Amino acid sequence: MRFFRPRPVFFFRLGMRFFLGLALASVGAAPAVQAQSDPSLAARPTPRRPSIENVGTGIPLEGVLGDEYRVGPGDVFLITLGGAAQAQATVPVSADGRIVLPEAGAVNVNGLTIDAARVRIVGQLSRFYRNADASLVQPRSFLVNVSGAVAVPGRKVVTAVGRLDDAVMQAMTMDSAVALTRLGTAPALRSVRIERRGSGDRSYDLLRYRRAGDLAANPRLQDGDNVVVAVFDSLTGSVRVSGDVAYPGTYEWRPGDRVADLLAVADGAPRTVEARTIRVGTVNPVPLADVLAGRVEVPPIRPGMEVYVEGTRDLGTVLVDGEVRFPGPYRIEQGRSTLRDVMARAGGLRPGALTRAAYLIRATTGERNGAARAAQTPGDLPFVTRAALADQAWQNRVVLTADALSGGAGSNLPVFAGDRIVVPRDEGTVLVVGAVARPGYVPVQPTTDVAAYVAAAGGQRRDAKEVYVVLAGTQQARKADNQAVQSGDAVLVTSNDPATRPELYGFQIQEQQMELQREQDARQSRQEERQIQNDRRNARFQLIGAIVSAVGAAATVLALILR
């Protein structure tokens, strides 16, 4: 008697129903776990279940994945079996690092390169099927832990093609970086450490990647990595780089630092160096090209050193502060750079800018700089002396108009090293001081009449003498007769006291405005600190949700197995 003997394809199709059910259940549950652990993924639509018609990574790639990629749990392979009845299916790598093949059994592919995993899978399938092949079609996602000087520490979801910078950026947004800096915990991006099971710890210069694009300083992450961002110690562990470089400043010192390493973070992409010289510490300047080529030796880089690069251009730094999109220091070429150039690089004005009060402070001589510092520091100087110094410091002040700040008339004003551009925020208030019942800041009134602001401050005292309006832009005191009051101005009511002369009270107004700004900065810092605490609390809730979702996914898989 001749019995029926099933073909291998019959067993393949029978087995694939079971394995595809497991794969679809695990893939369908994965987005829920990710959304719980990372709020940024919560708004993303749930991906379609994988099928032969819809196979792809769905993840932006830098190119063909090479030998640096290591296969791990969650990767999805496309299995192709040739022959008369060709069949294809997507099979995930299990949690223990194995891929279960129909009839061929389980194959351990954890930690292998893509090519090595393909050879092992095809070798196992070839024992049962003809023309077998395997390829990676969906890189996995996994969790890494980010801790240290970051605003939102905790577990972060990254892909297997993701790099170190991806995880750090999730834990460090622009606003949180500013908040940490104010709290005195700036991150040390030149020494970001990756703690990896079985491979030990290794430190990476992430700032080198951001400035020079060096991918070796931004490695791919692996399952279970622990990323630690240390606190930047600017006092005992830093090196200052200045002169003809793109990003002058104080940088973290790394053991073994060379001139080329510092230039990578302070100058970015390589450029012509023949016309530049470099001074390391206190030694005489030497040609930079000779140093980089190894023809000239310089002292080893140590903490506290200063590296100065001298070029053919006369460069300097201008500080832009206040209501611009990107406040901070900017490199300029003295005598050629203009206000228009600097404002364009700073991103222009923000909506809340009080342009009529904007100004530029020149810092051209040491005498004027010293006067400005002494005038702004109360110390033990008498009030009249400080007022006289302030008057000298204000000689360096250049009033800026809205047109000049926006690229119009006056925007071709030259800028020089040490200049400071200030664009105040429009608080919608007017300062009323002097001989009034309740001196202080008064909200902008429906009218521009001076009397309305004096009345809002409780009215004049008995010793009141004259009323002046101190203009926000020029800080000039003018008689209140027919003088309109606008946001940012100050109203001064003098008395018989000689100290209330307008030219002296103008300085007092400046001091009060500076005090208000300090209070606002402190209040904003407290709000940012509370926001950081709220983010940490939310992260704990999200972790709990992720665990609950993972348990639900496991229950689903178990139900499919027992069905």
Secondary structure, DSSP 8 states (H G I E B T S, - for coil): -------HHHHHHHHHHHHHHHHHHHHHHHHHHHHHH-GGGTTS------BTTB----S--SSS--TT----TT-EEEEEE-SSS-EEEEEE--TTSEEEETTTEEEE-TT--HHHHHHHHHHHHTTT-SS-EEEEEE--EEEEEEEES-SS-EEEEEETT-BHHHHHHHH--HHHHHHHHHTT--EEEEEEEEEETTTEEEEE-HHHHHHH--GGGS-B--TT-EEEEEE--TTTSEEEEEESSSS-EEEE--TT--HHHHHHHHT-S----TT-EEEETTS--EEHHHHHHTSS------TT-EEEEE-SS-EEEEEEEESBSS-EEEEEETTT-BHHHHHHHTT-B-TTB-GGG-EEE----HHHHHHHHHHH--TT--HHHHHHHHHHHGGGEEE--HHHHTTSTTTT-B--TT-EEEE-B--SEEEEEESBSS-EEEE--SS--HHHHHHHTT-B-TTEEEEEEE-TTT--EEESTT----TT-EEEEEESSGGG-HHHHHHHHHHHHHHHHHHHHHHHHHHHHHHHHHHHHHHHHHHHHHHHHHHHHHHHHHHHHH-
